[in-house]
Amino acid sequence: MRKLVGVLIATATLSGCYAHGSMRVRGPNPFAVVATALTVAAVVNAVSVAPPVVTHVEYYDYGHHPGHIWVNGRYTYVNNNWVWQAGYWQPERGGHYWVQGAWQQQGNQYVWVDGYWAAPRQGHVYIDGYWDYRDTGYVWMPGRWDIDRPGHVYVGGSWTMTNNRRTWSQGRWERDDGRVEYARYRTRGRVNASGGAVIRDHR
């Protein structure tokens, strides 16, 4: 079982609360962080120094805030220093998947690959990525495409409370027996017979 730690507050000058949609999030306003960074210096997206280990993360599974997708917080490299940029909610795009951005090692440097909206693939379902705890911190495990299983739904992983600790439960395929709680997964990004994207159901 893995422990989910709260939001990382990068610096005291950028900390506080901000509201986005109907949810209040404690932490630095991501838009203020970006604006501040850009006025000081250009944000570097390719560096030779490895990003710090992520020790505090904020993660929301699919369906936590209907109609929105969570964009992960990340470290940005500004003025030769790593600065944490908080995550935020963005409106979802019907029939598409949000692929989270991540730092990737390419040769002798680390390159930031932006997140993007992925169109659905015929006969496949996108499995969201998740934070996996490794030794001293969290590592982002990228999402992947999995072959669709007729008559089944992929129930995404989620955080639950166990003995006053938040723990991560892996997602899994389950037979679709018609239960209401599967509605949000049932049509998620699937492609209909005519090749068009099926709009997600948030009932």
C-alpha positions in Angstrom: 0.0 0.0 0.0 1.2 3.4 -0.8 0.8 6.6 1.2 -0.4 9.7 -0.4 1.1 12.9 1.0 -0.6 16.3 0.8 0.2 19.2 -1.5 3.8 20.5 -1.7 4.1 24.2 -0.9 7.1 25.3 -2.9 7.8 28.7 -1.3 6.1 30.8 1.4 5.7 33.7 -1.0 3.7 31.7 -3.4 1.6 29.7 -0.9 -2.0 30.1 0.0 -5.4 29.0 -1.1 -7.1 29.4 -4.4 -10.4 28.3 -5.8 -10.9 26.6 -9.1 -14.4 25.7 -10.1 -16.4 24.3 -7.2 -13.3 23.0 -5.4 -10.9 24.8 -3.1 -7.3 23.7 -3.3 -4.6 24.5 -0.8 -1.4 25.5 -2.4 0.2 28.0 -4.8 -2.0 29.3 -7.5 -0.5 27.6 -10.6 -1.3 30.6 -12.8 0.5 33.0 -10.5 3.5 30.6 -10.3 3.8 30.5 -14.1 3.3 34.2 -14.5 5.9 35.0 -11.9 8.4 32.6 -13.5 7.9 34.1 -16.9 8.4 37.6 -15.7 11.7 36.6 -14.1 13.1 34.3 -16.8 12.1 31.9 -19.5 11.1 28.5 -18.2 13.6 25.9 -19.3 12.2 22.6 -20.6 15.5 20.8 -21.3 18.1 20.5 -18.5 21.1 18.4 -17.7 20.2 18.4 -14.0 17.7 15.7 -12.9 14.4 17.1 -11.5 14.0 16.6 -7.7 12.3 13.5 -6.3 8.6 14.3 -5.9 7.9 13.7 -2.3 4.4 15.3 -2.0 1.8 14.8 -4.7 -1.9 15.7 -5.2 -3.7 13.2 -7.4 -7.3 12.8 -8.4 -8.7 9.7 -10.1 -11.1 10.0 -13.1 -14.6 11.0 -12.0 -13.5 12.9 -8.9 -14.6 16.2 -10.3 -17.1 15.5 -13.1 -16.6 17.5 -16.2 -13.0 18.2 -15.4 -9.6 16.6 -15.6 -6.8 17.1 -13.1 -3.5 18.3 -14.6 -0.6 17.1 -12.4 1.7 19.5 -10.6 5.3 19.5 -11.7 8.7 20.9 -11.2 9.8 23.7 -13.5 13.4 24.9 -14.0 13.7 28.7 -13.5 16.8 30.7 -12.9 18.9 27.6 -12.3 16.5 26.4 -9.6 13.7 23.8 -9.5 10.4 25.3 -8.5 7.2 23.4 -7.8 4.1 24.3 -9.9 0.8 23.2 -8.4 -1.6 21.1 -10.4 -5.1 22.3 -11.4 -8.4 21.3 -12.9 -9.2 21.9 -16.6 -12.5 21.3 -18.4 -12.5 17.9 -20.1 -12.9 17.3 -23.8 -15.7 14.9 -24.7 -14.5 11.6 -26.1 -10.8 12.3 -25.5 -8.2 11.3 -22.9 -5.8 13.7 -21.1 -2.3 12.3 -21.2 -0.3 13.8 -18.4 3.0 15.6 -19.2 6.2 14.3 -17.6 10.0 14.8 -17.4 11.7 12.2 -19.6 15.4 11.4 -19.8 16.7 11.8 -23.4 20.4 11.1 -23.7 22.3 13.2 -21.2 19.5 15.6 -20.4 16.0 15.7 -19.1 13.2 17.0 -21.3 9.7 18.1 -20.3 7.1 16.6 -22.6 3.8 18.5 -22.4 0.5 16.8 -21.6 -2.0 16.6 -24.5 -5.5 15.5 -25.4 -5.5 12.1 -27.2 -8.3 11.0 -29.5 -9.8 7.6 -28.8 -8.5 4.5 -30.7 -10.8 2.0 -32.2 -11.0 -1.1 -30.0 -8.9 0.4 -27.2 -9.4 2.1 -23.8 -6.9 4.5 -22.3 -5.7 3.5 -18.8 -4.7 6.6 -16.8 -1.3 7.0 -15.3 -0.7 7.1 -11.6 1.9 8.1 -9.0 3.8 5.1 -7.7 5.8 5.3 -4.5 9.4 4.3 -5.0 12.0 4.3 -2.1 12.0 8.0 -1.2 9.4 9.6 -3.4 6.8 9.3 -6.1 7.4 8.4 -9.8 4.8 9.1 -12.4 3.8 5.9 -14.2 2.5 6.9 -17.7 -0.9 5.9 -18.9 -1.2 3.3 -21.7 -3.7 2.0 -24.3 -5.3 -1.4 -23.5 -7.4 -3.6 -25.8 -11.1 -3.1 -25.1 -12.9 -6.0 -23.6 -16.6 -6.3 -24.7 -18.9 -6.7 -21.8 -16.4 -5.3 -19.4 -15.4 -1.9 -18.0 -12.0 -0.7 -16.8 -12.5 0.7 -13.3 -9.8 3.2 -12.7 -7.5 3.1 -9.7 -8.4 5.3 -6.7 -7.2 6.6 -3.4 -9.0 5.2 -0.3 -8.6 5.8 3.5 -7.3 2.8 5.4 -6.4 3.2 9.1 -6.3 7.0 8.7 -3.8 6.7 5.7 -4.6 7.3 2.1 -3.6 4.3 0.0 -3.7 3.6 -3.7 -5.7 0.8 -5.2 -4.8 -0.3 -8.8 -7.4 -0.1 -11.5 -8.9 -3.3 -12.9 -11.2 -4.8 -15.6 -14.6 -5.9 -14.3 -17.6 -7.5 -15.9 -20.2 -4.8 -16.7 -23.2 -6.0 -14.8 -25.1 -2.7 -15.4 -24.4 -1.1 -12.0 -24.8 2.7 -11.9 -21.3 3.4 -10.5 -19.8 2.0 -13.7 -21.6 4.6 -15.9 -18.6 7.0 -15.8 -16.3 4.3 -17.1 -18.7 2.6 -19.6 -18.4 5.0 -22.5 -15.1 6.7 -21.5 -13.4 7.6 -24.8 -14.8 4.5 -26.6 -15.3 4.8 -30.4 -18.8 3.8 -31.7 -19.4 1.6 -34.7 -19.4 4.5 -37.1 -15.9 5.6 -35.9 -17.2 8.6 -33.9 -16.2 9.3 -30.3 -18.7 8.4 -27.7 -19.3 11.3 -25.2 -18.5 10.3 -21.7 -21.4 9.6 -19.3 -21.3 11.4 -16.0 -24.4 10.1 -14.4 
